């Protein structure tokens, strides 16, 4: 799983690297420390006490695959068990124990992994109040990383919109991914990316610095592949930080004229079907 997760590091950390253009940095995920406890291939039972509850991850038969899976249950003080998540691989995720919801209670974060080459991660967040607030699960091709926003002191979730994997025929390793910042509360997950325009601007500056003199001219006239990912990176940063006008202006300035309408429609279609479209379904 660490190998699969590492494939997303470049997408999440590009703007976090030191740069002379940096104005504000993104947090730097430490992927070696995102798992608190885990169950892989249904190989063991994990019991994890937190607040007045116990999280139990154990092997259960799965008739669909003819094998066993891992299942996570939340056990309260009376012994009542609430099933939370079942998958080929499950872990109690980084951020567990913190007040992610901002409601004064610790949060349980479960991460499920499907076992695919580039897909998929499923997350379930539970505020351990009495009774607990259990958000509906959300799936994404990219992993989540929980961090505290220095400006507000509140916890946020950094990830990428995995719907853009292989966008427009590009390979997984070379395609840029739009960065997304989420907030969790008792009503579900919501997009707060617009609160991080300075970080997006740092990302834009770093991307522009990667464009060698003359590259855009070559791209516009001859579909210069090295510039394609950089231009998309800039467009995504503007679009996902709530600056749609600047996004399309960048496309008009840097994309081949005859292909602008097609690529704009494809970006909008992919975004509409991506991570942001799933947020409304996370209500408890």
C-alpha positions in Angstrom: 0.0 0.0 0.0 2.9 2.3 0.7 4.1 1.9 -2.9 0.7 2.8 -4.2 0.4 5.7 -1.9 3.8 7.0 -3.0 2.6 7.4 -6.5 0.5 10.3 -5.3 3.2 12.1 -3.4 4.3 14.2 -6.4 0.8 15.5 -6.9 0.4 16.4 -3.3 3.9 17.8 -2.6 4.9 19.7 -5.7 4.2 23.1 -4.3 5.4 22.2 -0.8 9.0 21.9 -2.0 11.2 24.9 -1.3 11.0 27.6 -4.0 12.1 31.1 -4.5 8.6 31.8 -5.7 6.9 30.4 -2.6 4.5 32.7 -0.7 2.8 30.1 1.5 3.6 26.4 1.7 1.3 23.4 1.8 1.8 20.9 4.6 4.2 18.1 3.9 2.6 14.7 4.4 4.7 12.1 6.1 3.3 8.9 4.4 5.3 6.7 6.7 3.2 7.8 9.7 -0.4 7.8 8.4 -1.4 4.4 9.8 -2.0 4.0 13.5 -3.2 0.4 13.3 -4.1 -1.7 10.3 -5.5 -5.0 9.0 -4.2 -6.4 5.7 -5.5 -9.4 3.9 -7.7 -10.1 7.0 -4.6 -11.3 8.8 -5.3 -10.3 12.3 -7.8 -8.7 14.8 -7.0 -5.2 15.9 -8.5 -3.6 19.0 -8.0 0.1 19.5 -9.5 2.0 22.5 -10.4 5.6 22.0 -12.5 7.9 24.2 -15.4 5.8 25.6 -15.3 3.5 22.6 -13.4 0.6 21.1 -12.6 0.2 17.4 -12.3 -3.5 16.4 -11.0 -4.5 13.0 -11.3 -8.2 12.3 -11.4 -10.8 9.6 -14.8 -11.6 8.1 -15.9 -13.9 5.3 -16.8 -12.2 2.0 -19.0 -14.4 -0.2 -18.5 -12.1 -3.2 -14.8 -12.7 -3.4 -14.8 -16.2 -1.9 -12.3 -15.1 0.7 -12.0 -12.9 3.8 -12.0 -9.2 4.2 -11.3 -6.8 7.1 -14.2 -5.2 8.9 -14.2 -2.3 11.3 -16.8 -2.0 14.1 -17.3 0.7 16.7 -18.1 -0.7 20.1 -19.7 1.6 22.7 -19.6 1.3 26.5 -22.7 -0.9 26.5 -21.2 -3.3 24.1 -23.3 -2.3 21.2 -21.5 -2.8 17.9 -21.9 -0.5 14.9 -20.3 -1.7 11.6 -18.4 1.1 9.9 -16.4 -0.2 7.0 -15.3 -3.4 5.2 -12.5 -3.8 2.7 -9.5 -5.8 1.5 -7.3 -3.6 3.6 -8.3 -1.3 6.5 -6.4 1.1 8.8 -7.0 3.5 11.6 -5.7 6.6 9.9 -3.5 9.6 10.8 -5.6 12.3 12.5 -7.5 9.8 14.7 -7.8 11.2 18.2 -7.7 14.8 17.0 -10.8 17.1 17.1 -11.2 17.0 13.3 -14.9 18.1 13.4 -14.2 21.0 15.7 -16.9 19.9 18.1 -14.7 19.2 21.2 -14.6 15.4 20.6 -11.9 13.2 19.2 -12.4 11.8 15.7 -12.0 8.3 14.4 -10.7 8.1 10.8 -10.8 4.8 8.9 -9.1 4.3 5.6 -9.9 1.4 3.3 -7.8 0.5 0.3 -9.1 -1.6 -2.6 -5.8 -3.1 -3.5 -5.8 -1.7 -7.1 -2.7 -0.3 -8.8 -3.9 3.3 -8.6 -7.3 3.0 -6.9 -9.0 3.4 -4.6 -9.2 4.8 -1.1 -12.4 5.0 1.0 -12.6 7.1 4.2 -15.1 7.1 7.0 -15.0 9.8 9.7 -16.7 9.5 13.1 -16.9 12.1 15.8 -16.8 10.2 19.0 -19.5 12.2 20.8 -22.4 10.5 22.6 -24.0 9.4 20.4 -21.3 9.4 17.7 -21.7 11.3 14.5 -20.9 8.9 11.6 -20.3 10.5 8.2 -21.1 8.4 5.2 -18.0 7.0 3.5 -16.3 8.8 0.6 -14.1 7.3 -2.1 -11.2 8.9 -4.0 -8.4 7.7 -6.1 -5.9 9.8 -4.1 -5.3 9.4 -0.3 -6.3 12.0 2.4 -3.9 13.8 4.7 -5.2 15.6 7.8 -3.5 18.8 8.9 -4.1 21.8 11.1 -4.5 25.0 9.3 -2.1 27.5 10.9 -4.3 30.4 10.0 -7.4 29.2 11.8 -6.2 26.4 14.1 -8.8 24.1 12.6 -8.1 20.7 10.9 -8.4 20.4 7.2 -8.0 17.5 4.7 -5.5 17.8 1.8 -6.0 15.5 -1.2 -6.2 15.5 -5.0 -9.1 15.1 -7.3 -8.4 11.6 -8.4 -10.9 11.8 -11.3 -8.2 13.4 -13.3 -6.0 10.3 -13.4 -5.1 9.5 -17.0 -6.8 12.8 -18.0 -6.9 13.3 -21.8 -4.8 10.2 -22.4 -1.9 11.3 -20.2 0.0 8.6 -18.2 -0.5 8.3 -14.4 3.0 9.4 -13.6 2.9 12.5 -15.8 -0.7 13.8 -15.4 -1.2 16.7 -13.0 -3.9 16.4 -10.3 -6.0 19.3 -9.0 -5.3 19.8 -5.3 -8.4 19.9 -3.0 -8.8 21.0 0.6 -11.8 19.8 2.6 -13.3 20.4 6.0 -15.2 17.9 8.1 -18.0 18.8 10.5 -21.3 17.3 11.7 -23.0 18.1 8.3 -20.4 16.2 6.2 -17.4 17.2 4.1 -17.2 20.4 2.2 -14.7 22.1 -0.1 -12.7 25.0 1.5 -10.0 25.2 -1.2 -10.8 28.9 -1.8 -9.4 29.7 1.7 -5.9 28.6 0.4 -5.3 31.0 -2.5 -1.8 31.9 -1.3 -0.8 28.2 -1.4 -2.4 27.8 -4.9 -0.5 31.0 -6.0 2.7 29.4 -4.8 1.8 26.3 -6.9 1.1 28.5 -9.9 4.4 30.4 -9.5 6.3 27.1 -9.3 4.6 25.8 -12.4 5.3 28.9 -14.4 9.0 28.7 -13.4 9.1 25.3 -15.0 8.2 26.7 -18.4 11.4 27.3 -20.4 11.5 30.3 -22.6 9.8 29.5 -25.9 8.1 26.4 -24.7 4.6 27.8 -24.7 5.1 29.0 -28.3 6.1 25.5 -29.3 3.2 24.0 -27.5 0.6 26.2 -29.1 2.0 25.6 -32.6 3.1 21.9 -32.3 1.4 20.4 -29.2 4.6 20.6 -27.1 4.0 17.8 -24.6 6.4 19.0 -21.9 4.3 22.1 -21.5 0.9 20.4 -21.5 1.1 19.2 -17.9 2.4 22.5 -16.7 -0.4 24.5 -18.3 -3.0 22.1 -16.9 -1.4 22.5 -13.4 -1.8 26.3 -13.6 -5.4 26.0 -14.9 -6.4 23.6 -12.1 -4.9 25.8 -9.4 -6.9 28.7 -10.5 -10.1 26.7 -11.1 -10.0 24.8 -7.8 -9.2 27.9 -5.8 -12.4 29.6 -7.1 -10.8 31.8 -9.8 -12.5 30.5 -12.9 -11.9 33.6 -15.0 -8.1 33.3 -14.5 -8.3 29.6 -15.3 -9.9 30.1 -18.7 -7.7 33.1 -19.4 -4.7 30.9 -18.9 -6.2 28.3 -21.2 -6.7 31.0 -23.9 -3.1 32.2 -23.5 -1.3 28.9 -23.4 -3.4 26.2 -25.2 -3.6 25.5 -28.9 -6.4 27.6 -30.4 -8.2 24.8 -32.2 -8.3 22.6 -29.1 -9.4 25.1 -26.4 -13.1 24.4 -26.4 -12.6 20.6 -26.3 -10.1 20.7 -23.4 -12.3 23.1 -21.5 -15.3 20.9 -21.8 -13.3 17.9 -20.8 -11.9 19.7 -17.7 -15.4 20.8 -16.6 -16.9 17.3 -17.2 -14.1 15.6 -15.2 -14.5 18.0 -12.4 -18.3 17.6 -12.3 -17.9 13.9 -12.0 -14.9 14.0 -9.5 -14.4 14.3 -5.8 -16.4 17.5 -5.3 -19.5 15.8 -6.6 -19.3 13.2 -3.8 -19.2 15.7 -0.9 -23.0 16.1 -0.5 -23.3 12.4 0.0 -21.2 12.4 3.1 -23.9 13.7 5.4 -24.3 11.6 8.5 
